[in-house]
Amino acid sequence: MSLANKYRPRNFDTIIGQDHITGILKAKIKSDKGGNSNFLLFGPRGTGKTSCARILAKAMNCLDLQDGNPCNQCANCKTIDEGKTLDYVEIDAASHTGVDNIRDEIISKAVYPPTMLKKKIYVIDEVHMLSKGAFNALLKTIEEPRDTVAFILATTEVNKVPETVISRCQVFNFKKVPEAEMVGRLEEICKSEGLSYDDNALSLIAKVSEGCVRDAVKYVDQVSILGNLNEENVTKFLGIASEQTIINFIDHIVDKNSDLLFKEIAKLVDQGVDLQHFAKQVLMFLDAHLFDNIDLYLKISEQFGEILSGIRNYPYPALIYKIVLHKYIHGTSGSIVEPVAVEKPVAATNPDPVQKIIVQEEKIAPVQAKIATDSPSQSTDLWTRVVARIDKDSLQKSLKDLSSISSLENGVAHIMVINKFAQMALESHENRNYIEKLLSEEHGSPIQIKVEFQSKEDFFSGMLG
C-alpha cells in the first residue's frame, strides 16, 4: 500500500492545515441540529477535500461518535470504508459529466430512503466538470433538501460552479497547507515508517509540494526507495535544485557574471533539473527574502517571470534563460537594469567650486568620538544580542550564522558576511538604519556599520581565531 493511502486522514483531527473547517464540521456533527446537508468543499488539489468528504459522510452516519469524529469501528463506518453500501456513492464528475449520468446515478435514487445508513450520501468530486444540463438537474434535487440525503460537492475550480448551486450549499474554502505543518506531518510518517531523514530534505519536499499534502507524501514514498531521505537524494530524484544552488544562481545575477551564470545553467541541465520548476523555486525564494532588498529582488523577479512566459512558448528552456538574463545583465532590449550614477556637467572655466564641493561631501560623514576597541569576544556577544532582537524574520535568517563583527573601533562596526543576500540586506538604507539603532542601543553609544563580503573559508577561520 502506498504511503498516501496508508496515512490518508480517517478523522477530522488528522486533516492538517484546515482547522478553520474541521472545527466547524465537528461542532455541526455534535450539535446534530439537521438543517442544510449540502456541502461545497473547494480549494487547491491535495489539501484534503475528498478525505474530508469521506470523513464527513462517516460522521453523519456513525453509531459511536468520538467528539465529533467518526469512530471508524462501528458497522456504518466500516460499511462506508469498504464500499459495501449503496447508500454511499462517490462520483467523479470528470468522467460523469452528462445529465444522464446525474439522472441515473443520483436523481432517480435519491428519492428513496437509505437501506443501511442513517443518511444517503452523494459525494461528487470535481463537480465543476458537470455540464450545464447536469447542473440544472442536480439543482432541482438539492434545492429541496431531505433529512435522509446529503450532497458533498468538491472542486478545485469553484468559479465554474453555478451561483445557484453554491447558494444552496454550506461552503468551505480549503487552503494550501503551510510548510511548517507539512514538515511536521512528514516527520510523523517517517518516524512511523522507520525512515532515515534530515530536516532540510523534508523542508525541500514541503516547498516543492506547494501546499499539496498528497504530493508531499508521494515524494517521501518515492525518495525513500533510495534509502536515506537526505537533500541530495531529494534533489536528484525530483529533479529540483537545492537552496544553496538557488543562492549561488542569484549571486551570479547580482554580480552580473554571465560566464558563471551560463555554466550554472548548463550544470542544471546536466543534472536533469526541471528549468520551469527551477524558475518557480527562485521566485519563491525571492518572495521569502523580498524585503532584504526589495528594489533589486523585484527586478530579478521580473526576469524570471519573463523566463516562465518564454518557456511556455519555446521548446528550449536553457536558451530562454540565457537570452533573458544576458539582456538583463548587459542592459539591452529594454530590460530593467540598475541605475548608473551620472556626474552633473560642470563648466570648464570654474573648476575650483567643484573641488570645494567634493571636499565638503567628504567632511560631512559623521565622525564619532574615540571609543575603546571591543575585544573579539565582546563583539561576538554584541552581534549575537543584536541578531536575536531583529523582528524581521527574513532579515534575521539572512544574518544568523552568516555574519559577524570583525572589529569595533571609533564607533564603526565592521560586519563580515559570507553571502550576497546578507550583504544586500545590510546595505539597504532601511535595514542599515535599523541595525545601527539596535547596535547603538546594545553597545550604549552611537554605532555605524561598514559591511564587507568575505569568503566562507576566511569567515570561519576568523571566527575560530
C-alpha positions as CSV (number, residue, x, y, z in Angstrom):
1,M,0.0,0.0,0.0
2,S,1.3,3.5,-0.9
3,L,2.1,5.9,2.0
4,A,-0.5,8.3,0.6
5,N,-3.3,5.7,1.1
6,K,-1.9,4.3,4.3
7,Y,-1.7,7.7,6.0
8,R,-4.9,9.2,4.5
9,P,-6.8,11.1,7.2
10,R,-9.5,9.0,8.9
11,N,-11.0,11.6,11.2
12,F,-11.1,15.4,11.3
13,D,-8.2,15.7,13.7
14,T,-5.8,14.2,11.2
15,I,-6.6,16.6,8.5
16,I,-3.7,19.2,8.6
17,G,-3.8,22.9,7.8
18,Q,-7.6,23.1,7.7
19,D,-8.6,23.8,11.4
20,H,-10.9,26.6,10.3
21,I,-13.0,23.9,8.5
22,T,-12.7,20.8,10.7
23,G,-13.6,22.7,13.9
24,I,-16.9,23.9,12.4
25,L,-17.8,20.5,10.9
26,K,-17.1,18.7,14.3
27,A,-19.3,21.2,16.1
28,K,-22.1,20.7,13.5
29,I,-21.9,17.0,13.9
30,K,-22.0,17.2,17.7
31,S,-24.9,19.6,17.7
32,D,-26.9,17.3,15.3
33,K,-29.4,20.1,14.5
34,G,-30.0,18.9,11.0
35,G,-30.7,21.7,8.6
36,N,-28.8,22.2,5.3
37,S,-26.9,19.0,4.5
38,N,-25.4,20.2,1.2
39,F,-21.7,21.0,1.4
40,L,-19.3,22.5,-1.1
41,L,-15.6,22.0,-0.5
42,F,-13.3,23.9,-2.7
43,G,-9.6,24.7,-2.8
44,P,-6.2,23.6,-4.3
45,R,-5.6,19.9,-5.1
46,G,-4.2,17.6,-2.4
47,T,-5.4,19.7,0.5
48,G,-7.9,17.2,2.0
49,K,-11.2,17.9,0.2
50,T,-12.1,14.4,-0.7
51,S,-10.8,12.9,2.5
52,C,-12.8,15.4,4.4
53,A,-15.9,14.5,2.4
54,R,-15.5,10.8,3.3
55,I,-14.9,11.6,7.0
56,L,-18.0,13.9,7.0
57,A,-20.1,11.1,5.4
58,K,-19.0,8.7,8.1
59,A,-19.5,11.2,10.9
60,M,-23.1,11.8,9.8
61,N,-23.8,8.1,9.9
62,C,-21.5,7.0,12.8
63,L,-23.1,5.0,15.6
64,D,-20.5,5.9,18.2
65,L,-19.2,9.5,17.6
66,Q,-15.9,10.5,19.3
67,D,-16.1,14.2,20.0
68,G,-17.5,14.9,16.5
69,N,-15.2,12.4,14.8
70,P,-16.3,9.1,13.3
71,C,-15.2,6.1,15.4
72,N,-14.1,4.1,12.2
73,Q,-15.1,0.9,14.1
74,C,-18.9,0.8,14.0
75,A,-20.8,-1.1,11.3
76,N,-21.8,2.1,9.4
77,C,-18.2,3.5,9.4
78,K,-16.8,0.1,8.2
79,T,-19.5,-0.2,5.5
80,I,-18.6,3.1,4.0
81,D,-14.8,2.4,4.2
82,E,-15.3,-0.9,2.5
83,G,-17.7,0.4,-0.1
84,K,-20.4,-2.2,0.7
85,T,-23.4,0.0,0.7
86,L,-25.5,1.7,-2.0
87,D,-26.3,4.5,0.5
88,Y,-22.8,6.0,0.0
89,V,-22.0,7.0,-3.6
90,E,-18.8,8.7,-4.9
91,I,-18.9,10.1,-8.4
92,D,-16.1,11.6,-10.4
93,A,-17.7,14.4,-12.4
94,A,-14.8,14.4,-14.8
95,S,-16.0,11.1,-16.2
96,H,-19.7,11.5,-15.5
97,T,-20.4,15.0,-17.0
98,G,-23.7,14.5,-18.6
99,V,-27.3,15.0,-17.4
100,D,-28.0,11.2,-18.0
101,N,-25.2,10.3,-15.5
102,I,-26.7,12.6,-12.8
103,R,-30.2,11.4,-13.5
104,D,-29.4,7.7,-13.5
105,E,-26.9,7.6,-10.6
106,I,-28.4,10.3,-8.3
107,I,-31.8,11.8,-9.0
108,S,-33.6,8.6,-9.7
109,K,-32.3,7.0,-6.4
110,A,-32.1,10.0,-4.0
111,V,-35.9,9.9,-3.6
112,Y,-35.8,6.6,-1.8
113,P,-34.8,6.3,1.9
114,P,-31.5,4.8,2.9
115,T,-31.4,1.0,3.3
116,M,-28.5,0.6,5.7
117,L,-27.2,4.0,6.8
118,K,-28.9,6.9,8.6
119,K,-28.4,9.2,5.6
120,K,-27.7,8.6,1.9
121,I,-24.5,10.4,1.0
122,Y,-23.6,11.6,-2.5
123,V,-20.0,12.8,-3.0
124,I,-19.4,14.5,-6.3
125,D,-15.7,15.1,-6.9
126,E,-14.5,17.8,-9.4
127,V,-18.1,18.9,-9.6
128,H,-17.2,21.9,-11.9
129,M,-16.8,19.4,-14.7
130,L,-20.6,18.7,-14.9
131,S,-22.4,20.0,-18.0
132,K,-24.9,22.8,-17.8
133,G,-27.7,20.3,-18.1
134,A,-26.3,18.1,-15.4
135,F,-26.0,21.1,-13.0
136,N,-29.7,22.1,-13.7
137,A,-30.8,18.5,-13.0
138,L,-28.7,18.4,-9.8
139,L,-30.1,21.8,-8.7
140,K,-33.6,20.6,-8.7
141,T,-32.6,17.8,-6.3
142,I,-30.5,19.9,-3.8
143,E,-32.9,22.8,-3.7
144,E,-35.4,20.6,-1.9
145,P,-33.2,19.0,0.8
146,R,-34.4,15.9,2.6
147,D,-33.3,14.9,6.1
148,T,-32.2,11.5,4.8
149,V,-30.0,12.7,1.9
150,A,-26.8,14.8,1.9
151,F,-24.7,16.1,-1.0
152,I,-21.0,16.8,-0.6
153,L,-19.5,18.6,-3.6
154,A,-15.8,19.0,-4.1
155,T,-13.9,21.1,-6.7
156,T,-10.6,22.9,-7.4
157,E,-12.4,25.5,-9.6
158,V,-15.3,26.9,-7.7
159,N,-15.6,29.8,-10.2
160,K,-17.0,27.2,-12.7
161,V,-19.8,26.1,-10.3
162,P,-23.1,28.0,-10.9
163,E,-24.1,30.5,-8.3
164,T,-27.5,28.8,-8.0
165,V,-25.7,25.7,-6.7
166,I,-23.3,27.5,-4.5
167,S,-26.1,29.4,-2.8
168,R,-27.7,26.2,-1.7
169,C,-24.6,24.7,0.0
170,Q,-22.5,25.3,3.1
171,V,-19.3,26.5,1.5
172,F,-15.8,25.7,2.9
173,N,-12.6,27.1,1.4
174,F,-9.6,24.8,1.8
175,K,-6.2,26.5,1.9
176,K,-2.7,25.3,0.9
177,V,-1.1,23.6,3.8
178,P,1.6,25.8,5.5
179,E,5.2,24.5,5.1
180,A,5.7,24.0,8.9
181,E,2.6,21.8,9.3
182,M,3.6,19.9,6.2
183,V,7.1,19.2,7.6
184,G,5.6,18.1,10.9
185,R,3.3,15.6,9.2
186,L,6.1,14.2,7.1
187,E,8.2,13.7,10.2
188,E,5.4,11.7,11.8
189,I,5.2,9.5,8.7
190,C,9.0,9.0,8.6
191,K,9.2,8.1,12.2
192,S,6.2,5.7,12.0
193,E,7.8,4.0,8.9
194,G,11.3,3.9,10.4
195,L,12.7,6.1,7.6
196,S,16.0,7.9,8.0
197,Y,15.6,11.6,7.1
198,D,17.1,15.0,7.6
199,D,15.2,18.3,8.2
200,N,16.5,20.0,5.0
201,A,15.1,17.2,2.9
202,L,11.6,17.3,4.4
203,S,11.6,21.1,4.1
204,L,12.6,20.9,0.5
205,I,9.8,18.3,-0.2
206,A,7.3,20.6,1.5
207,K,8.4,23.6,-0.6
208,V,8.2,21.6,-3.9
209,S,4.7,20.3,-2.9
210,E,3.4,23.8,-2.8
211,G,0.8,23.1,-0.1
212,C,-0.3,19.7,-1.5
213,V,-0.2,17.0,1.2
214,R,-0.8,14.2,-1.3
215,D,2.2,15.2,-3.4
216,A,4.4,15.6,-0.4
217,V,3.6,12.1,1.0
218,K,4.0,10.6,-2.5
219,Y,7.5,12.2,-2.8
220,V,8.5,10.8,0.6
221,D,7.3,7.4,-0.7
222,Q,9.3,7.6,-3.9
223,V,12.6,9.0,-2.5
224,S,12.6,6.5,0.4
225,I,13.4,3.9,-2.2
226,L,16.9,5.3,-2.4
227,G,17.3,4.6,1.3
228,N,18.1,7.9,3.1
229,L,15.8,10.8,2.8
230,N,18.5,13.5,2.5
231,E,18.7,16.7,0.5
232,E,21.0,15.1,-2.2
233,N,18.5,12.2,-2.9
234,V,15.5,14.5,-2.9
235,T,17.0,16.9,-5.4
236,K,18.3,14.0,-7.6
237,F,15.0,12.1,-7.6
238,L,12.6,15.0,-8.0
239,G,14.8,17.0,-10.5
240,I,14.8,20.1,-8.3
241,A,17.6,22.4,-7.1
242,S,18.9,22.8,-3.5
243,E,18.5,26.1,-1.7
244,Q,22.3,26.6,-2.0
245,T,22.1,26.2,-5.8
246,I,19.4,28.9,-5.9
247,I,21.5,31.2,-3.7
248,N,24.6,30.7,-6.0
249,F,22.5,31.3,-9.1
250,I,21.1,34.6,-7.7
251,D,24.6,35.6,-6.6
252,H,25.8,35.3,-10.2
253,I,22.9,37.5,-11.4
254,V,23.7,40.1,-8.7
255,D,27.4,40.0,-9.7
256,K,26.4,40.3,-13.4
257,N,28.7,37.3,-14.1
258,S,27.5,35.8,-17.4
259,D,30.2,33.1,-17.5
260,L,29.4,31.6,-14.2
261,L,25.7,32.0,-14.8
262,F,25.8,30.1,-18.1
263,K,27.9,27.4,-16.5
264,E,25.3,27.1,-13.7
265,I,22.5,26.8,-16.3
266,A,24.5,24.0,-18.1
267,K,25.0,22.2,-14.8
268,L,21.3,22.3,-14.1
269,V,20.5,20.8,-17.5
270,D,23.2,18.1,-16.9
271,Q,21.6,17.2,-13.5
272,G,18.2,16.9,-15.1
273,V,16.7,19.8,-13.1
274,D,13.3,20.9,-14.5
275,L,14.1,24.5,-15.5
276,Q,10.5,25.6,-15.4
277,H,10.2,24.5,-11.8
278,F,13.6,26.0,-11.0
279,A,12.3,29.4,-12.1
280,K,9.4,28.9,-9.7
281,Q,11.8,27.9,-6.9
282,V,13.8,31.1,-7.5
283,L,10.7,33.2,-7.4
284,M,9.6,31.6,-4.1
285,F,13.0,32.2,-2.6
286,L,13.0,35.9,-3.7
287,D,9.5,36.3,-2.4
288,A,10.6,34.9,1.0
289,H,13.5,37.4,1.2
290,L,11.9,40.3,-0.7
291,F,12.3,42.9,2.0
292,D,16.0,42.2,2.3
293,N,16.5,44.3,-0.9
294,I,13.1,45.0,-2.4
295,D,14.1,47.0,-5.4
296,L,16.7,44.6,-6.7
297,Y,14.7,41.5,-5.9
298,L,11.7,42.9,-7.8
299,K,13.8,43.5,-10.8
300,I,15.2,40.0,-10.7
301,S,11.7,38.6,-10.2
302,E,10.5,40.3,-13.3
303,Q,13.2,38.5,-15.3
304,F,12.1,35.1,-14.0
305,G,8.5,36.0,-14.8
306,E,9.7,36.6,-18.4
307,I,11.6,33.3,-18.3
308,L,8.5,31.4,-17.3
309,S,6.4,33.1,-20.0
310,G,9.1,32.2,-22.6
311,I,9.4,28.6,-21.5
312,R,5.6,28.1,-22.1
313,N,6.0,29.2,-25.7
314,Y,9.5,27.9,-26.6
315,P,11.0,24.4,-26.7
316,Y,14.5,25.2,-25.4
317,P,14.3,26.4,-21.7
318,A,18.0,26.8,-21.3
319,L,18.2,29.2,-24.2
320,I,15.4,31.3,-22.8
321,Y,17.3,31.6,-19.5
322,K,20.4,32.8,-21.4
323,I,18.6,35.3,-23.6
324,V,16.6,36.9,-20.8
325,L,19.4,37.0,-18.2
326,H,22.0,38.2,-20.8
327,K,19.7,41.1,-21.7
328,Y,19.2,41.9,-18.0
329,I,22.9,41.8,-17.2
330,H,24.0,43.9,-20.2
331,G,21.1,46.2,-20.1
332,T,19.9,45.6,-23.7
333,S,16.5,45.3,-25.3
334,G,14.7,47.4,-22.7
335,S,15.4,45.1,-19.8
336,I,15.3,46.6,-16.4
337,V,18.9,47.4,-15.2
338,E,20.3,49.1,-12.1
339,P,20.6,52.9,-12.5
340,V,24.0,54.2,-13.3
341,A,25.3,57.3,-11.5
342,V,25.9,60.2,-13.9
343,E,28.0,63.2,-12.9
344,K,26.5,66.6,-13.3
345,P,28.0,68.7,-16.1
346,V,30.4,71.4,-14.7
347,A,31.6,74.5,-16.6
348,A,35.3,74.1,-17.5
349,T,36.0,77.7,-16.7
350,N,35.4,77.4,-13.0
351,P,36.8,74.1,-11.7
352,D,37.6,75.3,-8.1
353,P,34.0,75.2,-6.7
354,V,33.6,71.6,-7.9
355,Q,36.7,70.6,-5.9
356,K,35.3,72.5,-2.9
357,I,32.0,70.7,-3.1
358,I,33.8,67.3,-3.2
359,V,35.9,68.1,-0.2
360,Q,32.8,69.2,1.8
361,E,31.0,66.0,0.9
362,E,33.8,64.0,2.4
363,K,33.7,66.1,5.6
364,I,30.0,65.7,6.3
365,A,30.4,62.0,7.1
366,P,29.6,61.6,10.8
367,V,32.7,61.3,13.0
368,Q,32.4,59.5,16.2
369,A,34.4,60.2,19.3
370,K,37.2,57.8,20.0
371,I,35.7,54.6,21.6
372,A,37.8,51.9,23.1
373,T,38.1,48.9,20.8
374,D,36.0,45.9,21.8
375,S,37.6,42.5,22.2
376,P,36.6,39.8,19.7
377,S,34.5,38.0,22.3
378,Q,32.7,41.2,23.3
379,S,32.0,41.9,19.6
380,T,30.7,38.4,19.0
381,D,28.4,38.7,22.1
382,L,27.2,42.1,21.0
383,W,26.3,40.8,17.5
384,T,24.5,37.8,18.9
385,R,22.3,40.0,21.0
386,V,21.6,42.3,18.1
387,V,20.6,39.5,15.7
388,A,18.4,38.0,18.4
389,R,16.5,41.3,18.7
390,I,15.7,41.5,14.9
391,D,12.0,41.2,14.5
392,K,12.1,40.8,10.7
393,D,12.2,37.0,10.1
394,S,13.8,37.1,6.6
395,L,16.5,39.6,7.7
396,Q,17.3,37.6,10.9
397,K,17.5,34.4,8.8
398,S,19.9,36.2,6.3
399,L,22.2,37.3,9.1
400,K,22.1,34.5,11.6
401,D,25.3,32.3,11.4
402,L,26.2,34.1,8.1
403,S,27.7,37.3,9.6
404,S,29.8,38.6,12.4
405,I,31.5,41.7,13.7
406,S,35.2,41.5,12.8
407,S,36.1,44.7,14.7
408,L,34.5,47.6,16.5
409,E,36.6,50.8,16.8
410,N,35.9,54.5,16.8
411,G,32.1,54.0,16.6
412,V,32.3,51.8,13.5
413,A,31.4,48.1,13.5
414,H,32.9,46.2,10.6
415,I,30.3,43.5,9.7
416,M,31.7,40.5,7.8
417,V,29.2,38.5,5.7
418,I,29.6,35.3,3.6
419,N,26.8,35.6,1.1
420,K,25.4,38.3,-1.2
421,F,22.0,38.2,0.4
422,A,23.3,39.1,3.9
423,Q,25.4,41.9,2.3
424,M,22.5,43.3,0.3
425,A,20.2,43.1,3.3
426,L,22.6,45.1,5.4
427,E,23.3,47.7,2.7
428,S,19.7,48.6,2.1
429,H,19.0,52.0,3.7
430,E,16.1,50.9,5.9
431,N,17.9,47.8,7.2
432,R,21.2,49.7,7.8
433,N,19.4,52.3,9.9
434,Y,17.6,49.6,11.8
435,I,20.7,47.5,12.6
436,E,22.7,50.7,13.6
437,K,19.9,51.6,16.0
438,L,20.0,48.1,17.6
439,L,23.8,48.1,17.8
440,S,23.8,51.6,19.4
441,E,21.2,50.5,22.0
442,E,23.1,47.3,22.9
443,H,26.5,49.0,23.0
444,G,25.4,52.1,24.8
445,S,26.9,54.5,22.3
446,P,26.3,55.5,18.7
447,I,27.5,52.9,16.2
448,Q,27.7,52.9,12.4
449,I,28.2,49.8,10.3
450,K,30.5,49.0,7.4
451,V,29.6,45.8,5.5
452,E,32.3,43.7,3.9
453,F,32.0,40.5,1.9
454,Q,34.3,37.6,2.9
455,S,34.8,34.0,1.6
456,K,33.5,31.2,3.8
457,E,37.0,29.9,4.5
458,D,38.2,33.3,5.7
459,F,35.0,33.9,7.6
460,F,35.1,30.7,9.6
461,S,38.9,30.8,10.2
462,G,38.3,34.3,11.6
463,M,35.5,33.0,13.8
464,L,37.9,30.3,15.1
465,G,40.6,32.9,15.7
